[in-house]
């Protein structure tokens, strides 16, 4: 009897255990995500980071499991990482109390997050299990070796017998610290504002986000730049030309990347020529004799087909051009039809110029802003008497920079950079560079960095006489940045741009009276010549 009495509770215990296990399997989430946040000192952007995580947690579905873990403390300490919310309901309160502490113990945090998926009764996702690391420091303070850090994490995953998807996001990481993070995870993506971080996390966390399928951090294009010659468009990675295609006559020699860095495009007499940076595939988009196409977000480009704003998503193989609003009628001057030109674009906005026909050089032009909703507003008249070719929107969408020019003769042409406040429409010139007595100057490029810093490529000269050739180069073509005290010339004797940490492109004009330039890739300080006849370059923003 005693044996039977012992067996009965044992059988009951086994049945209950089995039922519990079945319940855990059947009731488990479809998607399980652990968000690992950097709370190490000094706590850069910690409030914005918490706000982004809180926002995304509120968008999750009932069948999703989201937990939050922090890292930051002393290396090897049990307090170097801790789970602060084990479900979406606790996220808001947990992230509102984040406080910076200790060193960036990122590897300890990732290992602990891996352990969160271990165990017999751990409720892993039936469809996907993911760890999202949000780092503000860019490095693991306990190893300082990205390769060994990555290997230790791979070993921990193998030891646990798990197949987890680990994604890394750099939030407000200084540019000089990004290289270490990309060595740790080559597919790292970066966000500089709370709004940007919300978009990235939403795509990575929320399974049914409309944009989730379009984002693949692992498929982010490797760092590259593009260049244009008289007859070819090419993409360079490191010191190798990895893709190229033949081109005809390019309008204005203006070369651009799409906003997501996936495509390079230039407008030619045959249409819009594109190169897929990932695959190297070339394409041609007929555009009805358009003179320029601009990126307006992701892989989407926009141009004017006649006077009609036309949009196309290059990433969608089945997409067709979509026509939008009619901007303005063509300008009729002395019986000639002067077409409108689209100059720049960003986040659905685009800049359109309408030639005034007063001078033989295309200016002054009337400027118009086309908004995402199709509304068209006047920005006034551009300065100078030459058509505008260089312009850029600021990252926050508040300003537009453009480079006007006043032409007086073969050599005598003065160029500068002007800012338009898009809220008020007011135009203001930027500080004068060089000697005010210079009677020749050029701005051959203008762009914004991600942090909102305005850049230009500038040169100046003295002319012998009105309409005559130049005699003296006062400032050779060089890179300048606008700061609080005016324009500052950057280090280096020539024009170069950073493509990625340790990787730059140098664009050298050997003959001041010439047009084509020598092109060099500079990798870790060593330059390799790529071309002798380049007319334009482009670097992803």
Secondary structure as GFF3:
##gff-version 3
##sequence-region A 1 541
A	DSSP	alpha_helix	2	26	.	.	.	ID=ss1
A	DSSP	beta_strand	31	38	.	.	.	ID=ss2
A	DSSP	alpha_helix	46	57	.	.	.	ID=ss3
A	DSSP	beta_strand	64	71	.	.	.	ID=ss4
A	DSSP	three_ten_helix	78	80	.	.	.	ID=ss5
A	DSSP	beta_strand	81	85	.	.	.	ID=ss6
A	DSSP	three_ten_helix	88	90	.	.	.	ID=ss7
A	DSSP	alpha_helix	91	96	.	.	.	ID=ss8
A	DSSP	alpha_helix	106	115	.	.	.	ID=ss9
A	DSSP	beta_strand	128	135	.	.	.	ID=ss10
A	DSSP	alpha_helix	146	160	.	.	.	ID=ss11
A	DSSP	beta_strand	165	171	.	.	.	ID=ss12
A	DSSP	three_ten_helix	175	177	.	.	.	ID=ss13
A	DSSP	alpha_helix	178	184	.	.	.	ID=ss14
A	DSSP	beta_strand	189	191	.	.	.	ID=ss15
A	DSSP	alpha_helix	194	205	.	.	.	ID=ss16
A	DSSP	three_ten_helix	212	214	.	.	.	ID=ss17
A	DSSP	three_ten_helix	217	219	.	.	.	ID=ss18
A	DSSP	beta_strand	225	228	.	.	.	ID=ss19
A	DSSP	beta_strand	232	237	.	.	.	ID=ss20
A	DSSP	beta_strand	240	246	.	.	.	ID=ss21
A	DSSP	beta_strand	250	257	.	.	.	ID=ss22
A	DSSP	beta_strand	263	268	.	.	.	ID=ss23
A	DSSP	beta_strand	271	276	.	.	.	ID=ss24
A	DSSP	beta_strand	282	285	.	.	.	ID=ss25
A	DSSP	beta_strand	293	297	.	.	.	ID=ss26
A	DSSP	beta_strand	300	305	.	.	.	ID=ss27
A	DSSP	beta_strand	308	313	.	.	.	ID=ss28
A	DSSP	beta_strand	322	326	.	.	.	ID=ss29
A	DSSP	beta_strand	331	333	.	.	.	ID=ss30
A	DSSP	beta_strand	336	338	.	.	.	ID=ss31
A	DSSP	beta_strand	341	346	.	.	.	ID=ss32
A	DSSP	beta_strand	349	355	.	.	.	ID=ss33
A	DSSP	beta_strand	365	370	.	.	.	ID=ss34
A	DSSP	beta_strand	376	381	.	.	.	ID=ss35
A	DSSP	beta_strand	391	393	.	.	.	ID=ss36
A	DSSP	beta_strand	399	402	.	.	.	ID=ss37
A	DSSP	beta_strand	405	407	.	.	.	ID=ss38
A	DSSP	beta_strand	413	415	.	.	.	ID=ss39
A	DSSP	beta_strand	418	421	.	.	.	ID=ss40
A	DSSP	beta_strand	427	429	.	.	.	ID=ss41
A	DSSP	beta_strand	440	448	.	.	.	ID=ss42
A	DSSP	beta_strand	454	463	.	.	.	ID=ss43
A	DSSP	beta_strand	470	483	.	.	.	ID=ss44
A	DSSP	beta_strand	486	489	.	.	.	ID=ss45
A	DSSP	beta_strand	495	500	.	.	.	ID=ss46
A	DSSP	beta_strand	503	508	.	.	.	ID=ss47
A	DSSP	beta_strand	517	523	.	.	.	ID=ss48
A	DSSP	beta_strand	526	534	.	.	.	ID=ss49
A	DSSP	beta_strand	536	539	.	.	.	ID=ss50
###
